[in-house]
Amino acid sequence: MAMPNLNDMMSQLKQAGEKMQDVQKQLEKITAEGEAGGGMVKAVVNGKQKLLSVKIDPEIMDDPEMVQDLVVAAVNSALEKVLKLAQEEMNRAAGGMLGNTDFLKNLNFGQ
């Protein structure tokens, strides 16, 4: 039985680390918009699950409870969308090695 080449293994690990750094940078650039209340509230998040913006239709500002509920719904919608985009980016970077698993959910992303 042949021993694996340690240099090859180290090179592959280095390449994987570089790919992961690239993916982290890409995740900051990926954005998704979620909306609620027929578009009365819109939220934008990035692939690092940071909330970037919230837009609220001024016509609904007289009902604070409804606004709060719609903001939560819009943000959750955006997070669900960006999670799917981030998973696609991770799979692309891994060359399909991750398969169709919920890789980011296993790391507690999107939960």
Secondary structure, 3 states (H helix, E strand, C coil): CCCCCHHHHHHHHHHHHHHHHHHHHHHHHCEEEEEECCCCEEEEEECCCCEEEEEECHHHCCCHHHHHHHHHHHHHHHHHHHHHHHHHHHHHHCCCCCCCCCHHHHCCCCC
